[in-house]
Structure formats: C-alpha cells, structure tokens
Amino acid sequence: MSGWARQFLIGGFLGNHRTLIMGFIGVAAGVMGTVFGISDGAGVGEILSFLGIGTLGLLVVIGSVYALVIRSKGQSHYR
C-alpha cells in the first residue's frame, strides 16, 4: 500500500469519529443478532453472518481507536 493510500485509510477513514460509532453499531448488531439467532433456532448461515458483522465492527473500532490515538499524540506512524 502506498503512502498516500495508507494516510487516507488511517487518517481519513479510521480517524473519523463517525467510523468509530459505525463500528460500535456493527458490534452491537452482531452480538444481538447472534444471540437472537441462537435463541430462535436460526441456521448456521444466519448465525455466522451475524458473527461476521460483529467481528468486522470490532476491527473497525480497534482501527478507529488506533488512528485517534496516533492523531491525538501528534505522531505520524503511518507515513
């Protein structure tokens, strides 16, 4: 990944607070969907899809927190 693409990904996309909120919503949807799917007797595909949504949401939250910490410290590790 080139330097400008990495800077856009970390600084522009993950460094935005709206992305952090979107990640929290994804985690909540994944957890609630998985729990409701298990309790309602859903198939394996539905349960795994909600687990995937929750996992992607968690990765977005971790990336957003990392980007916000780098920006708040004034360091530029992503150059």
N, CA, C and O atoms as a Tinker XYZ file with bonds, in Angstrom:
   316  protein
     1  N      0.856000   -1.173000    0.000000    73     2
     2  CA     0.000000    0.000000    0.000000    64     1     3
     3  C      0.897000    1.229000    0.000000    63     2     4     5
     4  O      1.843000    1.321000    0.783000    81     3
     5  N      0.594000    2.166000   -0.880000    73     3     6
     6  CA     1.416000    3.364000   -0.981000    64     5     7
     7  C      1.173000    4.293000    0.210000    63     6     8     9
     8  O      0.238000    4.106000    0.988000    81     7
     9  N      2.028000    5.282000    0.325000    73     7    10
    10  CA     1.962000    6.178000    1.472000    64     9    11
    11  C      0.688000    6.989000    1.539000    63    10    12    13
    12  O      0.106000    7.141000    2.613000    81    11
    13  N      0.237000    7.520000    0.392000    73    11    14
    14  CA    -0.967000    8.352000    0.412000    64    13    15
    15  C     -2.202000    7.501000    0.678000    63    14    16    17
    16  O     -3.152000    7.971000    1.305000    81    15
    17  N     -2.202000    6.250000    0.209000    73    15    18
    18  CA    -3.355000    5.381000    0.468000    64    17    19
    19  C     -3.427000    5.012000    1.948000    63    18    20    21
    20  O     -4.511000    4.989000    2.531000    81    19
    21  N     -2.290000    4.728000    2.548000    73    19    22
    22  CA    -2.261000    4.398000    3.979000    64    21    23
    23  C     -2.666000    5.608000    4.811000    63    22    24    25
    24  O     -3.388000    5.477000    5.799000    81    23
    25  N     -2.199000    6.788000    4.406000    73    23    26
    26  CA    -2.551000    8.002000    5.142000    64    25    27
    27  C     -4.051000    8.282000    5.033000    63    26    28    29
    28  O     -4.671000    8.706000    6.009000    81    27
    29  N     -4.639000    8.049000    3.855000    73    27    30
    30  CA    -6.071000    8.239000    3.701000    64    29    31
    31  C     -6.847000    7.233000    4.534000    63    30    32    33
    32  O     -7.831000    7.594000    5.180000    81    31
    33  N     -6.418000    5.975000    4.529000    73    31    34
    34  CA    -7.127000    4.933000    5.265000    64    33    35
    35  C     -7.103000    5.195000    6.762000    63    34    36    37
    36  O     -8.139000    5.136000    7.425000    81    35
    37  N     -5.929000    5.482000    7.289000    73    35    38
    38  CA    -5.822000    5.681000    8.736000    64    37    39
    39  C     -6.297000    7.073000    9.139000    63    38    40    41
    40  O     -7.059000    7.208000   10.096000    81    39
    41  N     -5.870000    8.090000    8.439000    73    39    42
    42  CA    -6.221000    9.454000    8.823000    64    41    43
    43  C     -7.611000    9.870000    8.411000    63    42    44    45
    44  O     -8.315000   10.529000    9.177000    81    43
    45  N     -8.020000    9.494000    7.212000    73    43    46
    46  CA    -9.299000    9.963000    6.697000    64    45    47
    47  C    -10.477000    9.102000    7.075000    63    46    48    49
    48  O    -11.512000    9.613000    7.503000    81    47
    49  N    -10.332000    7.800000    6.920000    73    47    50
    50  CA   -11.467000    6.914000    7.166000    64    49    51
    51  C    -11.523000    6.473000    8.625000    63    50    52    53
    52  O    -12.547000    6.656000    9.283000    81    51
    53  N    -10.455000    5.902000    9.133000    73    51    54
    54  CA   -10.487000    5.385000   10.505000    64    53    55
    55  C    -10.343000    6.476000   11.554000    63    54    56    57
    56  O    -10.733000    6.274000   12.704000    81    55
    57  N     -9.795000    7.619000   11.187000    73    55    58
    58  CA    -9.619000    8.703000   12.143000    64    57    59
    59  C    -10.868000    9.533000   12.380000    63    58    60    61
    60  O    -10.836000   10.487000   13.157000    81    59
    61  N    -11.955000    9.188000   11.731000    73    59    62
    62  CA   -13.196000    9.937000   11.865000    64    61    63
    63  C    -14.041000    9.328000   12.989000    63    62    64    65
    64  O    -14.129000    8.105000   13.100000    81    63
    65  N    -14.654000   10.158000   13.810000    73    63    66
    66  CA   -15.439000    9.647000   14.923000    64    65    67
    67  C    -16.708000    8.942000   14.450000    63    66    68    69
    68  O    -17.246000    8.094000   15.162000    81    67
    69  N    -17.185000    9.279000   13.273000    73    67    70
    70  CA   -18.373000    8.600000   12.743000    64    69    71
    71  C    -18.076000    7.134000   12.428000    63    70    72    73
    72  O    -18.947000    6.276000   12.563000    81    71
    73  N    -16.858000    6.858000   12.015000    73    71    74
    74  CA   -16.459000    5.479000   11.759000    64    73    75
    75  C    -16.435000    4.684000   13.061000    63    74    76    77
    76  O    -16.808000    3.511000   13.084000    81    75
    77  N    -16.000000    5.316000   14.130000    73    75    78
    78  CA   -15.998000    4.652000   15.438000    64    77    79
    79  C    -17.422000    4.303000   15.857000    63    78    80    81
    80  O    -17.666000    3.203000   16.352000    81    79
    81  N    -18.349000    5.211000   15.669000    73    79    82
    82  CA   -19.748000    4.950000   16.019000    64    81    83
    83  C    -20.315000    3.849000   15.137000    63    82    84    85
    84  O    -21.059000    2.992000   15.616000    81    83
    85  N    -19.970000    3.864000   13.846000    73    83    86
    86  CA   -20.416000    2.807000   12.939000    64    85    87
    87  C    -19.884000    1.442000   13.390000    63    86    88    89
    88  O    -20.588000    0.438000   13.281000    81    87
    89  N    -18.661000    1.402000   13.889000    73    87    90
    90  CA   -18.099000    0.157000   14.402000    64    89    91
    91  C    -18.835000   -0.345000   15.621000    63    90    92    93
    92  O    -19.092000   -1.542000   15.743000    81    91
    93  N    -19.182000    0.570000   16.539000    73    91    94
    94  CA   -19.953000    0.164000   17.724000    64    93    95
    95  C    -21.324000   -0.374000   17.333000    63    94    96    97
    96  O    -21.804000   -1.344000   17.920000    81    95
    97  N    -21.949000    0.249000   16.350000    73    95    98
    98  CA   -23.252000   -0.245000   15.889000    64    97    99
    99  C    -23.104000   -1.630000   15.266000    63    98   100   101
   100  O    -23.961000   -2.490000   15.466000    81    99
   101  N    -22.030000   -1.854000   14.516000    73    99   102
   102  CA   -21.780000   -3.169000   13.933000    64   101   103
   103  C    -21.553000   -4.235000   14.983000    63   102   104   105
   104  O    -22.046000   -5.355000   14.852000    81   103
   105  N    -20.805000   -3.896000   16.032000    73   103   106
   106  CA   -20.580000   -4.849000   17.120000    64   105   107
   107  C    -21.897000   -5.171000   17.811000    63   106   108   109
   108  O    -22.183000   -6.337000   18.083000    81   107
   109  N    -22.702000   -4.151000   18.098000    73   107   110
   110  CA   -23.983000   -4.380000   18.773000    64   109   111
   111  C    -24.920000   -5.217000   17.902000    63   110   112   113
   112  O    -25.593000   -6.117000   18.403000    81   111
   113  N    -24.965000   -4.924000   16.604000    73   111   114
   114  CA   -25.827000   -5.705000   15.702000    64   113   115
   115  C    -25.357000   -7.141000   15.617000    63   114   116   117
   116  O    -26.177000   -8.059000   15.586000    81   115
   117  N    -24.053000   -7.353000   15.580000    73   115   118
   118  CA   -23.535000   -8.715000   15.526000    64   117   119
   119  C    -23.835000   -9.517000   16.779000    63   118   120   121
   120  O    -24.221000  -10.684000   16.703000    81   119
   121  N    -23.657000   -8.889000   17.929000    73   119   122
   122  CA   -23.920000   -9.596000   19.193000    64   121   123
   123  C    -25.404000   -9.881000   19.348000    63   122   124   125
   124  O    -25.794000  -11.007000   19.657000    81   123
   125  N    -26.230000   -8.872000   19.136000    73   123   126
   126  CA   -27.672000   -9.078000   19.305000    64   125   127
   127  C    -28.224000  -10.050000   18.267000    63   126   128   129
   128  O    -29.064000  -10.887000   18.597000    81   127
   129  N    -27.770000   -9.956000   17.031000    73   127   130
   130  CA   -28.234000  -10.873000   16.007000    64   129   131
   131  C    -27.835000  -12.307000   16.289000    63   130   132   133
   132  O    -28.612000  -13.232000   16.051000    81   131
   133  N    -26.628000  -12.491000   16.794000    73   131   134
   134  CA   -26.180000  -13.836000   17.135000    64   133   135
   135  C    -26.991000  -14.409000   18.289000    63   134   136   137
   136  O    -27.422000  -15.561000   18.231000    81   135
   137  N    -27.198000  -13.628000   19.320000    73   135   138
   138  CA   -27.964000  -14.108000   20.478000    64   137   139
   139  C    -29.404000  -14.411000   20.085000    63   138   140   141
   140  O    -29.937000  -15.459000   20.448000    81   139
   141  N    -30.036000  -13.507000   19.350000    73   139   142
   142  CA   -31.421000  -13.752000   18.928000    64   141   143
   143  C    -31.509000  -14.912000   17.944000    63   142   144   145
   144  O    -32.485000  -15.663000   17.956000    81   143
   145  N    -30.498000  -15.064000   17.094000    73   143   146
   146  CA   -30.493000  -16.178000   16.161000    64   145   147
   147  C    -30.365000  -17.518000   16.851000    63   146   148   149
   148  O    -31.022000  -18.487000   16.472000    81   147
   149  N    -29.517000  -17.573000   17.868000    73   147   150
   150  CA   -29.364000  -18.823000   18.622000    64   149   151
   151  C    -30.631000  -19.135000   19.395000    63   150   152   153
   152  O    -31.065000  -20.286000   19.438000    81   151
   153  N    -31.224000  -18.128000   20.003000    73   151   154
   154  CA   -32.427000  -18.371000   20.798000    64   153   155
   155  C    -33.634000  -18.720000   19.938000    63   154   156   157
   156  O    -34.529000  -19.428000   20.400000    81   155
   157  N    -33.681000  -18.234000   18.682000    73   155   158
   158  CA   -34.808000  -18.543000   17.796000    64   157   159
   159  C    -34.585000  -19.807000   16.971000    63   158   160   161
   160  O    -35.482000  -20.231000   16.243000    81   159
   161  N    -33.417000  -20.407000   17.073000    73   159   162
   162  CA   -33.139000  -21.622000   16.335000    64   161   163
   163  C    -32.805000  -21.378000   14.873000    63   162   164   165
   164  O    -33.182000  -22.172000   14.010000    81   163
   165  N    -32.106000  -20.294000   14.586000    73   163   166
   166  CA   -31.729000  -19.973000   13.203000    64   165   167
   167  C    -30.665000  -20.955000   12.719000    63   166   168   169
   168  O    -30.040000  -21.665000   13.506000    81   167
   169  N    -30.486000  -20.974000   11.428000    73   167   170
   170  CA   -29.492000  -21.861000   10.840000    64   169   171
   171  C    -28.082000  -21.358000   11.065000    63   170   172   173
   172  O    -27.856000  -20.260000   11.576000    81   171
   173  N    -27.138000  -22.204000   10.664000    73   171   174
   174  CA   -25.729000  -21.882000   10.866000    64   173   175
   175  C    -25.322000  -20.669000   10.032000    63   174   176   177
   176  O    -24.522000  -19.850000   10.484000    81   175
   177  N    -25.861000  -20.547000    8.830000    73   175   178
   178  CA   -25.508000  -19.422000    7.964000    64   177   179
   179  C    -25.888000  -18.082000    8.560000    63   178   180   181
   180  O    -25.108000  -17.132000    8.505000    81   179
   181  N    -27.074000  -17.998000    9.126000    73   179   182
   182  CA   -27.505000  -16.734000    9.735000    64   181   183
   183  C    -26.660000  -16.386000   10.947000    63   182   184   185
   184  O    -26.288000  -15.229000   11.143000    81   183
   185  N    -26.358000  -17.391000   11.761000    73   183   186
   186  CA   -25.564000  -17.133000   12.968000    64   185   187
   187  C    -24.153000  -16.696000   12.585000    63   186   188   189
   188  O    -23.618000  -15.754000   13.170000    81   187
   189  N    -23.543000  -17.372000   11.603000    73   187   190
   190  CA   -22.198000  -17.000000   11.183000    64   189   191
   191  C    -22.159000  -15.633000   10.517000    63   190   192   193
   192  O    -21.169000  -14.912000   10.640000    81   191
   193  N    -23.215000  -15.271000    9.820000    73   191   194
   194  CA   -23.228000  -13.939000    9.200000    64   193   195
   195  C    -23.270000  -12.843000   10.259000    63   194   196   197
   196  O    -22.594000  -11.823000   10.121000    81   195
   197  N    -24.052000  -13.040000   11.309000    73   195   198
   198  CA   -24.064000  -12.045000   12.387000    64   197   199
   199  C    -22.745000  -12.026000   13.152000    63   198   200   201
   200  O    -22.305000  -10.967000   13.599000    81   199
   201  N    -22.111000  -13.185000   13.306000    73   199   202
   202  CA   -20.788000  -13.202000   13.932000    64   201   203
   203  C    -19.779000  -12.434000   13.078000    63   202   204   205
   204  O    -18.911000  -11.739000   13.605000    81   203
   205  N    -19.901000  -12.563000   11.762000    73   203   206
   206  CA   -19.022000  -11.814000   10.856000    64   205   207
   207  C    -19.234000  -10.320000   10.946000    63   206   208   209
   208  O    -18.274000   -9.551000   10.930000    81   207
   209  N    -20.484000   -9.904000   11.042000    73   207   210
   210  CA   -20.787000   -8.470000   11.195000    64   209   211
   211  C    -20.177000   -7.939000   12.487000    63   210   212   213
   212  O    -19.580000   -6.863000   12.500000    81   211
   213  N    -20.326000   -8.687000   13.560000    73   211   214
   214  CA   -19.753000   -8.263000   14.839000    64   213   215
   215  C    -18.238000   -8.210000   14.797000    63   214   216   217
   216  O    -17.635000   -7.306000   15.376000    81   215
   217  N    -17.611000   -9.169000   14.118000    73   215   218
   218  CA   -16.155000   -9.188000   14.014000    64   217   219
   219  C    -15.643000   -8.014000   13.188000    63   218   220   221
   220  O    -14.666000   -7.369000   13.567000    81   219
   221  N    -16.291000   -7.736000   12.071000    73   219   222
   222  CA   -15.884000   -6.578000   11.268000    64   221   223
   223  C    -16.079000   -5.270000   12.031000    63   222   224   225
   224  O    -15.250000   -4.365000   11.939000    81   223
   225  N    -17.174000   -5.172000   12.782000    73   223   226
   226  CA   -17.394000   -3.985000   13.601000    64   225   227
   227  C    -16.310000   -3.811000   14.647000    63   226   228   229
   228  O    -15.858000   -2.696000   14.909000    81   227
   229  N    -15.891000   -4.932000   15.248000    73   227   230
   230  CA   -14.829000   -4.862000   16.254000    64   229   231
   231  C    -13.510000   -4.426000   15.625000    63   230   232   233
   232  O    -12.772000   -3.647000   16.229000    81   231
   233  N    -13.202000   -4.909000   14.437000    73   231   234
   234  CA   -11.979000   -4.478000   13.753000    64   233   235
   235  C    -12.016000   -3.000000   13.404000    63   234   236   237
   236  O    -10.992000   -2.322000   13.489000    81   235
   237  N    -13.177000   -2.488000   13.013000    73   235   238
   238  CA   -13.311000   -1.058000   12.721000    64   237   239
   239  C    -13.113000   -0.233000   13.985000    63   238   240   241
   240  O    -12.470000    0.816000   13.949000    81   239
   241  N    -13.667000   -0.704000   15.108000    73   239   242
   242  CA   -13.495000    0.016000   16.381000    64   241   243
   243  C    -12.029000    0.045000   16.785000    63   242   244   245
   244  O    -11.523000    1.092000   17.190000    81   243
   245  N    -11.340000   -1.084000   16.681000    73   243   246
   246  CA    -9.924000   -1.131000   17.052000    64   245   247
   247  C     -9.096000   -0.222000   16.147000    63   246   248   249
   248  O     -8.221000    0.498000   16.629000    81   247
   249  N     -9.362000   -0.248000   14.846000    73   247   250
   250  CA    -8.640000    0.630000   13.924000    64   249   251
   251  C     -8.916000    2.098000   14.182000    63   250   252   253
   252  O     -8.013000    2.928000   14.078000    81   251
   253  N    -10.160000    2.428000   14.518000    73   251   254
   254  CA   -10.508000    3.825000   14.789000    64   253   255
   255  C     -9.835000    4.333000   16.054000    63   254   256   257
   256  O     -9.338000    5.459000   16.091000    81   255
   257  N     -9.817000    3.508000   17.083000    73   255   258
   258  CA    -9.154000    3.907000   18.328000    64   257   259
   259  C     -7.663000    4.099000   18.084000    63   258   260   261
   260  O     -7.069000    5.053000   18.586000    81   259
   261  N     -7.058000    3.203000   17.321000    73   259   262
   262  CA    -5.636000    3.331000   16.995000    64   261   263
   263  C     -5.363000    4.634000   16.237000    63   262   264   265
   264  O     -4.421000    5.358000   16.559000    81   263
   265  N     -6.184000    4.926000   15.237000    73   263   266
   266  CA    -5.990000    6.147000   14.451000    64   265   267
   267  C     -6.204000    7.397000   15.297000    63   266   268   269
   268  O     -5.474000    8.376000   15.143000    81   267
   269  N     -7.183000    7.380000   16.180000    73   267   270
   270  CA    -7.428000    8.546000   17.030000    64   269   271
   271  C     -6.316000    8.754000   18.052000    63   270   272   273
   272  O     -5.992000    9.894000   18.387000    81   271
   273  N     -5.727000    7.667000   18.553000    73   271   274
   274  CA    -4.618000    7.786000   19.496000    64   273   275
   275  C     -3.394000    8.369000   18.791000    63   274   276   277
   276  O     -2.717000    9.239000   19.341000    81   275
   277  N     -3.111000    7.899000   17.591000    73   275   278
   278  CA    -1.971000    8.437000   16.841000    64   277   279
   279  C     -2.174000    9.922000   16.559000    63   278   280   281
   280  O     -1.244000   10.715000   16.704000    81   279
   281  N     -3.385000   10.300000   16.158000    73   279   282
   282  CA    -3.644000   11.699000   15.838000    64   281   283
   283  C     -3.580000   12.576000   17.089000    63   282   284   285
   284  O     -3.110000   13.712000   17.024000    81   283
   285  N     -4.050000   12.053000   18.232000    73   283   286
   286  CA    -4.042000   12.872000   19.446000    64   285   287
   287  C     -2.635000   13.057000   19.995000    63   286   288   289
   288  O     -2.354000   14.073000   20.631000    81   287
   289  N     -1.749000   12.099000   19.762000    73   287   290
   290  CA    -0.372000   12.238000   20.225000    64   289   291
   291  C      0.474000   13.091000   19.288000    63   290   292   293
   292  O      1.575000   13.506000   19.649000    81   291
   293  N     -0.029000   13.353000   18.098000    73   291   294
   294  CA     0.710000   14.152000   17.158000    64   293   295
   295  C      1.784000   13.371000   16.434000    63   294   296   297
   296  O      2.620000   13.960000   15.748000    81   295
   297  N      1.778000   12.073000   16.570000    73   295   298
   298  CA     2.753000   11.237000   15.892000    64   297   299
   299  C      2.197000   10.808000   14.551000    63   298   300   301
   300  O      0.983000   10.745000   14.357000    81   299
   301  N      3.082000   10.520000   13.643000    73   299   302
   302  CA     2.643000   10.072000   12.326000    64   301   303
   303  C      3.344000    8.761000   11.993000    63   302   304   305
   304  O      4.271000    8.735000   11.183000    81   303
   305  N      2.901000    7.677000   12.619000    73   303   306
   306  CA     3.498000    6.368000   12.362000    64   305   307
   307  C      3.077000    5.818000   11.015000    63   306   308   309
   308  O      3.695000    4.874000   10.522000    81   307
   309  N      2.060000    6.371000   10.413000    73   307   310
   310  CA     1.504000    5.804000    9.197000    64   309   311
   311  C      2.051000    6.444000    7.935000    63   310   312   313
   312  O      1.437000    6.316000    6.875000    81   311
   313  N      3.174000    7.122000    8.010000    73   311   314
   314  CA     3.772000    7.727000    6.809000    64   313   315
   315  C      4.596000    6.715000    6.081000    63   314   316
   316  O      5.182000    7.027000    5.044000    81   315
